[in-house]
Amino acid sequence: MRTYEFISIFNTKEDNYAVGLKAVKELLQKNGAEISSDEDMGDRLLAYPVKKEERGHYHLFVLNAAPESLIKIDEDLKLTPSVLKSLFVKKEN
């Protein structure tokens, strides 16, 4: 298991943030990731439009996961409609 920082950007329209956050947490747990901490970073202006959206709601997770599980998680995140973008970064201890 390695430690990763994972940031996801959600669509800000309607209740997409709450629905997307719940889906992401379930997806992480289903694939064996252990969430150490999570932080709501709020609604921000995007540097460039993503899926025709100008704003996004950012959420940062610190998690422990097996490297091979990240591939499956990333594939499933691309199919989640409320997630605009996501990024995993290995955290140095």
Rosetta constraint file for C-alpha pairs under 8 A:
AtomPair CA 1 CA 64 HARMONIC 5.85 0.50
AtomPair CA 1 CA 65 HARMONIC 4.98 0.50
AtomPair CA 1 CA 66 HARMONIC 4.57 0.50
AtomPair CA 1 CA 67 HARMONIC 7.19 0.50
AtomPair CA 2 CA 64 HARMONIC 5.32 0.50
AtomPair CA 2 CA 65 HARMONIC 5.55 0.50
AtomPair CA 2 CA 66 HARMONIC 6.15 0.50
AtomPair CA 2 CA 67 HARMONIC 7.03 0.50
AtomPair CA 2 CA 90 HARMONIC 7.49 0.50
AtomPair CA 3 CA 62 HARMONIC 7.12 0.50
AtomPair CA 3 CA 63 HARMONIC 5.66 0.50
AtomPair CA 3 CA 64 HARMONIC 4.48 0.50
AtomPair CA 3 CA 65 HARMONIC 6.61 0.50
AtomPair CA 3 CA 90 HARMONIC 6.23 0.50
AtomPair CA 3 CA 91 HARMONIC 5.56 0.50
AtomPair CA 3 CA 92 HARMONIC 7.69 0.50
AtomPair CA 4 CA 62 HARMONIC 5.81 0.50
AtomPair CA 4 CA 63 HARMONIC 5.39 0.50
AtomPair CA 4 CA 64 HARMONIC 6.20 0.50
AtomPair CA 4 CA 65 HARMONIC 7.42 0.50
AtomPair CA 4 CA 88 HARMONIC 6.40 0.50
AtomPair CA 4 CA 89 HARMONIC 5.47 0.50
AtomPair CA 4 CA 90 HARMONIC 4.45 0.50
AtomPair CA 4 CA 91 HARMONIC 4.98 0.50
AtomPair CA 5 CA 60 HARMONIC 7.09 0.50
AtomPair CA 5 CA 61 HARMONIC 5.76 0.50
AtomPair CA 5 CA 62 HARMONIC 4.61 0.50
AtomPair CA 5 CA 63 HARMONIC 6.43 0.50
AtomPair CA 5 CA 88 HARMONIC 5.85 0.50
AtomPair CA 5 CA 89 HARMONIC 5.21 0.50
AtomPair CA 5 CA 90 HARMONIC 6.37 0.50
AtomPair CA 5 CA 91 HARMONIC 6.16 0.50
AtomPair CA 6 CA 60 HARMONIC 5.82 0.50
AtomPair CA 6 CA 61 HARMONIC 5.02 0.50
AtomPair CA 6 CA 62 HARMONIC 6.22 0.50
AtomPair CA 6 CA 63 HARMONIC 7.42 0.50
AtomPair CA 6 CA 86 HARMONIC 7.20 0.50
AtomPair CA 6 CA 87 HARMONIC 5.64 0.50
AtomPair CA 6 CA 88 HARMONIC 4.53 0.50
AtomPair CA 6 CA 89 HARMONIC 6.35 0.50
AtomPair CA 7 CA 58 HARMONIC 6.98 0.50
AtomPair CA 7 CA 59 HARMONIC 5.69 0.50
AtomPair CA 7 CA 60 HARMONIC 4.46 0.50
AtomPair CA 7 CA 61 HARMONIC 6.16 0.50
AtomPair CA 7 CA 86 HARMONIC 5.60 0.50
AtomPair CA 7 CA 87 HARMONIC 5.45 0.50
AtomPair CA 7 CA 88 HARMONIC 6.76 0.50
AtomPair CA 8 CA 58 HARMONIC 5.88 0.50
AtomPair CA 8 CA 59 HARMONIC 5.48 0.50
AtomPair CA 8 CA 60 HARMONIC 6.64 0.50
AtomPair CA 8 CA 83 HARMONIC 6.81 0.50
AtomPair CA 8 CA 84 HARMONIC 7.57 0.50
AtomPair CA 8 CA 85 HARMONIC 5.78 0.50
AtomPair CA 8 CA 86 HARMONIC 4.22 0.50
AtomPair CA 8 CA 87 HARMONIC 6.57 0.50
AtomPair CA 9 CA 56 HARMONIC 5.67 0.50
AtomPair CA 9 CA 57 HARMONIC 5.37 0.50
AtomPair CA 9 CA 58 HARMONIC 4.59 0.50
AtomPair CA 9 CA 59 HARMONIC 6.49 0.50
AtomPair CA 9 CA 83 HARMONIC 5.87 0.50
AtomPair CA 9 CA 84 HARMONIC 5.44 0.50
AtomPair CA 9 CA 85 HARMONIC 5.18 0.50
AtomPair CA 9 CA 86 HARMONIC 6.20 0.50
AtomPair CA 10 CA 16 HARMONIC 7.00 0.50
AtomPair CA 10 CA 17 HARMONIC 5.59 0.50
AtomPair CA 10 CA 20 HARMONIC 6.74 0.50
AtomPair CA 10 CA 56 HARMONIC 5.53 0.50
AtomPair CA 10 CA 57 HARMONIC 4.97 0.50
AtomPair CA 10 CA 58 HARMONIC 6.44 0.50
AtomPair CA 10 CA 82 HARMONIC 5.57 0.50
AtomPair CA 10 CA 83 HARMONIC 4.53 0.50
AtomPair CA 10 CA 84 HARMONIC 5.37 0.50
AtomPair CA 10 CA 85 HARMONIC 7.30 0.50
AtomPair CA 11 CA 16 HARMONIC 5.84 0.50
AtomPair CA 11 CA 17 HARMONIC 6.28 0.50
AtomPair CA 11 CA 53 HARMONIC 7.49 0.50
AtomPair CA 11 CA 55 HARMONIC 7.52 0.50
AtomPair CA 11 CA 56 HARMONIC 5.46 0.50
AtomPair CA 11 CA 57 HARMONIC 6.43 0.50
AtomPair CA 11 CA 82 HARMONIC 5.35 0.50
AtomPair CA 11 CA 83 HARMONIC 6.31 0.50
AtomPair CA 11 CA 84 HARMONIC 6.18 0.50
AtomPair CA 12 CA 16 HARMONIC 6.25 0.50
AtomPair CA 12 CA 17 HARMONIC 6.17 0.50
AtomPair CA 12 CA 43 HARMONIC 7.39 0.50
AtomPair CA 12 CA 55 HARMONIC 6.78 0.50
AtomPair CA 12 CA 56 HARMONIC 5.59 0.50
AtomPair CA 12 CA 57 HARMONIC 5.86 0.50
AtomPair CA 13 CA 17 HARMONIC 7.88 0.50
AtomPair CA 15 CA 19 HARMONIC 6.43 0.50
AtomPair CA 16 CA 20 HARMONIC 5.70 0.50
AtomPair CA 16 CA 82 HARMONIC 5.56 0.50
AtomPair CA 17 CA 21 HARMONIC 5.90 0.50
AtomPair CA 17 CA 57 HARMONIC 6.91 0.50
AtomPair CA 17 CA 82 HARMONIC 7.03 0.50
AtomPair CA 18 CA 22 HARMONIC 6.24 0.50
AtomPair CA 19 CA 23 HARMONIC 6.27 0.50
AtomPair CA 19 CA 82 HARMONIC 7.54 0.50
AtomPair CA 20 CA 24 HARMONIC 6.08 0.50
AtomPair CA 20 CA 80 HARMONIC 7.51 0.50
AtomPair CA 20 CA 81 HARMONIC 7.98 0.50
AtomPair CA 20 CA 82 HARMONIC 5.29 0.50
AtomPair CA 20 CA 83 HARMONIC 6.38 0.50
AtomPair CA 21 CA 25 HARMONIC 6.18 0.50
AtomPair CA 22 CA 26 HARMONIC 6.24 0.50
AtomPair CA 23 CA 27 HARMONIC 6.07 0.50
AtomPair CA 23 CA 80 HARMONIC 7.93 0.50
AtomPair CA 24 CA 28 HARMONIC 6.13 0.50
AtomPair CA 24 CA 77 HARMONIC 7.45 0.50
AtomPair CA 25 CA 29 HARMONIC 6.24 0.50
AtomPair CA 26 CA 30 HARMONIC 5.94 0.50
AtomPair CA 27 CA 31 HARMONIC 6.34 0.50
AtomPair CA 27 CA 73 HARMONIC 6.88 0.50
AtomPair CA 27 CA 76 HARMONIC 7.81 0.50
AtomPair CA 28 CA 32 HARMONIC 6.52 0.50
AtomPair CA 28 CA 33 HARMONIC 5.22 0.50
AtomPair CA 28 CA 34 HARMONIC 7.55 0.50
AtomPair CA 28 CA 35 HARMONIC 7.95 0.50
AtomPair CA 28 CA 73 HARMONIC 6.85 0.50
AtomPair CA 29 CA 33 HARMONIC 5.28 0.50
AtomPair CA 29 CA 34 HARMONIC 6.62 0.50
AtomPair CA 29 CA 35 HARMONIC 7.96 0.50
AtomPair CA 31 CA 69 HARMONIC 6.28 0.50
AtomPair CA 31 CA 72 HARMONIC 7.75 0.50
AtomPair CA 31 CA 73 HARMONIC 6.96 0.50
AtomPair CA 32 CA 65 HARMONIC 6.58 0.50
AtomPair CA 32 CA 66 HARMONIC 7.78 0.50
AtomPair CA 32 CA 69 HARMONIC 7.53 0.50
AtomPair CA 33 CA 63 HARMONIC 6.42 0.50
AtomPair CA 33 CA 64 HARMONIC 5.61 0.50
AtomPair CA 33 CA 65 HARMONIC 4.49 0.50
AtomPair CA 33 CA 66 HARMONIC 7.38 0.50
AtomPair CA 33 CA 69 HARMONIC 8.00 0.50
AtomPair CA 34 CA 63 HARMONIC 5.42 0.50
AtomPair CA 34 CA 64 HARMONIC 5.08 0.50
AtomPair CA 34 CA 65 HARMONIC 6.46 0.50
AtomPair CA 35 CA 61 HARMONIC 6.85 0.50
AtomPair CA 35 CA 62 HARMONIC 6.07 0.50
AtomPair CA 35 CA 63 HARMONIC 4.30 0.50
AtomPair CA 35 CA 64 HARMONIC 6.50 0.50
AtomPair CA 36 CA 61 HARMONIC 7.52 0.50
AtomPair CA 36 CA 62 HARMONIC 5.42 0.50
AtomPair CA 36 CA 63 HARMONIC 5.14 0.50
AtomPair CA 36 CA 64 HARMONIC 7.16 0.50
AtomPair CA 37 CA 61 HARMONIC 5.77 0.50
AtomPair CA 37 CA 62 HARMONIC 5.21 0.50
AtomPair CA 37 CA 63 HARMONIC 7.03 0.50
AtomPair CA 38 CA 59 HARMONIC 7.23 0.50
AtomPair CA 38 CA 60 HARMONIC 5.56 0.50
AtomPair CA 38 CA 61 HARMONIC 4.26 0.50
AtomPair CA 38 CA 62 HARMONIC 6.25 0.50
AtomPair CA 39 CA 59 HARMONIC 5.83 0.50
AtomPair CA 39 CA 60 HARMONIC 5.14 0.50
AtomPair CA 39 CA 61 HARMONIC 6.42 0.50
AtomPair CA 40 CA 58 HARMONIC 6.54 0.50
AtomPair CA 40 CA 59 HARMONIC 4.70 0.50
AtomPair CA 40 CA 60 HARMONIC 6.49 0.50
AtomPair CA 41 CA 57 HARMONIC 7.28 0.50
AtomPair CA 41 CA 58 HARMONIC 5.15 0.50
AtomPair CA 41 CA 59 HARMONIC 5.36 0.50
AtomPair CA 41 CA 60 HARMONIC 6.93 0.50
AtomPair CA 42 CA 57 HARMONIC 5.38 0.50
AtomPair CA 42 CA 58 HARMONIC 5.57 0.50
AtomPair CA 42 CA 59 HARMONIC 7.25 0.50
AtomPair CA 43 CA 55 HARMONIC 6.91 0.50
AtomPair CA 43 CA 56 HARMONIC 5.63 0.50
AtomPair CA 43 CA 57 HARMONIC 4.21 0.50
AtomPair CA 43 CA 58 HARMONIC 6.35 0.50
AtomPair CA 44 CA 55 HARMONIC 5.65 0.50
AtomPair CA 44 CA 56 HARMONIC 5.58 0.50
AtomPair CA 44 CA 57 HARMONIC 6.22 0.50
AtomPair CA 44 CA 58 HARMONIC 7.31 0.50
AtomPair CA 45 CA 54 HARMONIC 6.19 0.50
AtomPair CA 45 CA 55 HARMONIC 4.48 0.50
AtomPair CA 45 CA 56 HARMONIC 6.45 0.50
AtomPair CA 46 CA 50 HARMONIC 7.78 0.50
AtomPair CA 46 CA 54 HARMONIC 5.65 0.50
AtomPair CA 46 CA 55 HARMONIC 5.26 0.50
AtomPair CA 46 CA 56 HARMONIC 6.37 0.50
AtomPair CA 48 CA 54 HARMONIC 6.94 0.50
AtomPair CA 49 CA 53 HARMONIC 5.24 0.50
AtomPair CA 49 CA 54 HARMONIC 5.00 0.50
AtomPair CA 49 CA 55 HARMONIC 7.89 0.50
AtomPair CA 50 CA 54 HARMONIC 6.95 0.50
AtomPair CA 50 CA 84 HARMONIC 6.60 0.50
AtomPair CA 50 CA 85 HARMONIC 7.93 0.50
AtomPair CA 51 CA 84 HARMONIC 6.95 0.50
AtomPair CA 56 CA 84 HARMONIC 7.69 0.50
AtomPair CA 65 CA 69 HARMONIC 6.89 0.50
AtomPair CA 65 CA 70 HARMONIC 7.49 0.50
AtomPair CA 66 CA 70 HARMONIC 7.15 0.50
AtomPair CA 67 CA 71 HARMONIC 7.78 0.50
AtomPair CA 68 CA 72 HARMONIC 7.66 0.50
AtomPair CA 69 CA 73 HARMONIC 6.31 0.50
AtomPair CA 70 CA 74 HARMONIC 5.91 0.50
AtomPair CA 71 CA 75 HARMONIC 6.25 0.50
AtomPair CA 72 CA 76 HARMONIC 6.24 0.50
AtomPair CA 73 CA 77 HARMONIC 6.10 0.50
AtomPair CA 74 CA 78 HARMONIC 6.45 0.50
AtomPair CA 75 CA 79 HARMONIC 7.00 0.50
AtomPair CA 76 CA 80 HARMONIC 6.69 0.50
AtomPair CA 77 CA 83 HARMONIC 6.95 0.50
AtomPair CA 77 CA 86 HARMONIC 7.68 0.50
AtomPair CA 78 CA 83 HARMONIC 7.49 0.50
